[in-house]
Amino acid sequence: MEWERAGSPYTKDQTGLAPDEKIASLFQPDMLLAAQFESLRRKSLLEPEKRLMLAILEDAVNCFQGKLMAQTGKKRRLFEEAEEWIVEVGGDGLFSFDTICETLGINPEYVRQGLLRWKEKKLPKPSDARVWEGRMAG
């Protein structure tokens, strides 16, 4: 795609982005205007319950994106717990992924699919692993 060739910041490592920006980056290439996101943020500041829900969503996205490559230990467990929470469809608890997204006015399936596509792009492809193994043997 042209936006990938243009060196978009969304095709690069997400480090250095504020938590708000990480969540906003999930909506690329479909554009979410900064004003729209700020409007959501401002509304949530008026209601403590929504602020808590937004913090939970931000933390899950941070764990999912920031600890994807962890192999063992606490970081890997945090990634796995975040992924399990995100991919659970139809959770009916007050703090389920679906409930939080819907309460914040976000389409949960859209965010879920965006995160899963992001993960797919970040993970090494089997062909990449074979090339790397060949280099190590040579």
C-alpha positions in Angstrom: 0.0 0.0 0.0 1.1 3.5 -0.6 1.0 4.6 3.0 3.3 1.8 3.9 5.9 2.8 1.3 5.6 6.4 2.4 7.2 5.5 5.7 4.2 6.1 7.8 4.9 6.0 11.6 2.2 3.3 11.9 4.4 0.9 10.0 7.3 1.4 12.4 7.9 0.5 16.0 5.3 2.0 18.2 7.7 2.9 21.0 7.7 6.6 21.9 4.0 7.0 21.4 1.8 8.1 24.3 -0.9 5.6 25.3 -3.6 7.8 23.7 -1.6 7.7 20.5 -1.2 3.9 20.6 -4.9 3.4 20.8 -5.5 6.0 18.0 -3.0 4.2 15.8 -5.3 1.2 15.8 -7.6 3.1 13.6 -5.2 3.5 10.7 -5.4 3.6 7.8 -9.0 4.6 8.4 -8.6 8.0 9.8 -9.8 9.0 13.2 -9.3 12.7 13.5 -7.4 13.9 16.6 -10.4 16.1 17.5 -12.6 13.0 17.5 -10.3 11.1 19.8 -9.9 14.1 22.1 -13.6 14.5 22.2 -13.8 10.9 23.4 -11.1 11.6 25.9 -12.7 14.8 27.2 -16.1 13.1 27.6 -14.5 10.3 29.5 -12.8 12.7 31.9 -16.3 13.8 33.0 -17.2 10.3 34.2 -14.9 8.4 36.5 -16.2 5.0 35.4 -15.4 5.7 31.8 -12.0 7.0 32.8 -11.3 3.7 34.5 -12.6 1.8 31.5 -10.3 3.8 29.2 -7.4 3.1 31.5 -8.1 -0.6 31.4 -8.3 -0.5 27.6 -5.0 1.5 27.3 -3.2 -0.9 29.7 -4.4 -4.0 27.7 -3.3 -2.4 24.4 0.1 -1.5 26.0 0.6 -5.1 27.3 -0.5 -6.5 24.0 1.7 -4.4 21.8 4.6 -3.8 24.2 5.1 -7.4 25.3 4.3 -9.3 22.1 7.9 -10.6 21.7 8.4 -11.6 25.3 9.3 -15.3 25.5 9.0 -16.1 29.2 8.2 -14.7 32.6 5.9 -12.0 33.7 6.0 -10.0 30.5 4.8 -13.0 28.4 2.0 -13.7 30.9 0.9 -10.1 30.7 0.8 -10.4 26.9 -1.2 -13.6 27.0 -3.7 -12.3 29.5 -4.2 -9.1 27.4 -4.6 -11.1 24.2 -7.1 -13.5 25.9 -9.1 -10.6 27.2 -9.1 -8.8 23.8 -10.1 -11.9 21.7 -12.9 -13.0 24.0 -16.0 -12.3 21.9 -19.3 -11.7 23.7 -17.9 -11.2 27.2 -20.8 -10.1 29.4 -18.9 -8.8 32.4 -18.8 -5.1 33.3 -15.1 -4.9 32.4 -15.1 -7.2 29.4 -13.4 -5.9 26.3 -16.7 -5.7 24.4 -18.5 -3.9 27.2 -15.6 -1.4 27.7 -15.4 -0.6 24.0 -19.1 -0.2 23.6 -19.4 2.0 26.7 -16.6 4.2 25.2 -18.4 4.4 21.8 -15.8 2.2 20.1 -16.6 -0.8 17.9 -15.0 -3.7 19.7 -14.7 -5.9 16.6 -12.9 -3.1 14.7 -10.3 -2.6 17.5 -9.9 -6.4 17.9 -9.3 -7.0 14.2 -6.9 -4.0 14.1 -4.9 -5.4 17.0 -4.8 -8.9 15.5 -3.6 -7.5 12.1 -1.0 -5.5 13.9 0.2 -8.6 15.7 0.3 -10.5 12.4 2.5 -7.9 10.9 4.9 -7.8 13.8 5.5 -11.5 14.2 8.3 -13.0 12.1 7.1 -14.9 9.1 8.2 -18.6 8.7 10.1 -17.6 5.6 12.0 -15.0 7.6 13.0 -17.6 10.2 14.4 -19.9 7.6 16.5 -17.1 6.0 17.8 -16.2 9.5 18.7 -19.9 10.3 20.5 -20.1 7.0 22.6 -17.0 7.8 23.4 -18.4 11.2 24.6 -21.8 9.8 26.8 -20.0 7.1 
